[in-house]
């Protein structure tokens, strides 16, 4: 359930509300601690936010503790990696129960995979004569993200821009690239549902599927697995792409959502929290309805 400030009512039906359902903190690869993310969101006038760190729920308690001071609504969220034959596949989870034992085990396995991948990546950089110290805020290989590595490659003068770090070293095809072993989309969706949540396909543009029929087939398969929504509003997605995703959502009875995918890294953040255009409280209500309906069927 969303954490709602006592006495705060929902906006009236049809009234735009400022909602951001895709935020990251230092619990994964963001630049600000959870409480600071909430403070920044409040300063932008947001009414409802979800913290969606990569494969971890470690930031939820800190974010939840901060929302009351700012009179905001908060949703427990997460962004999970999933296996894909092309591009990048991430699935967002909302309303998850952090105490769910199956989710805890699932995330423990994810941390182990990330730790091994990061160790292998740093070893490959070392073999190229590049020794990187881990950022003081991320002393564990469990939480280190490629964005941190890219920034360290810039800071140490190896490259002049993070995009060059991905292109030449840690992105697919780079000299030190190591793929991340990930669970299937079906497994991720099932775990999120088991934890009492809903599952939303994050930034579908990163699937890098150019063929319309192939994209439709892919979304149909995810919907068959129980997918609840598609992230339509995202900084990386053009208006034409958004319209395509809206049509697919309508076809497969999926909720259309959105968020800024905020990390606070300037080179990746042409727009900040809130992303300049509102996702409404109606979206939150629709996601809640999906969750309630699933509970009734169980």
HELIX and SHEET records of a PDB file:
HELIX    1   1 UNK A   34  UNK A   43  1                                  10    
HELIX    2   2 UNK A   60  UNK A   70  1                                  11    
HELIX    3   3 UNK A  101  UNK A  127  1                                  27    
HELIX    4   4 UNK A  146  UNK A  155  1                                  10    
HELIX    5   5 UNK A  162  UNK A  165  1                                   4    
HELIX    6   6 UNK A  166  UNK A  170  3                                   5    
HELIX    7   7 UNK A  185  UNK A  194  1                                  10    
HELIX    8   8 UNK A  204  UNK A  207  5                                   4    
HELIX    9   9 UNK A  212  UNK A  225  1                                  14    
HELIX   10  10 UNK A  239  UNK A  251  1                                  13    
HELIX   11  11 UNK A  266  UNK A  268  5                                   3    
HELIX   12  12 UNK A  281  UNK A  297  1                                  17    
SHEET    1   A 7 UNK A  19  UNK A  23  0                                        
SHEET    2   A 7 UNK A  48  UNK A  51  1                                        
SHEET    3   A 7 UNK A  73  UNK A  82  1                                        
SHEET    4   A 7 UNK A  89  UNK A  94 -1                                        
SHEET    5   A 7 UNK A 198  UNK A 201 -1                                        
SHEET    6   A 7 UNK A 229  UNK A 233  1                                        
SHEET    7   A 7 UNK A 255  UNK A 258  1                                        
END                                                                             
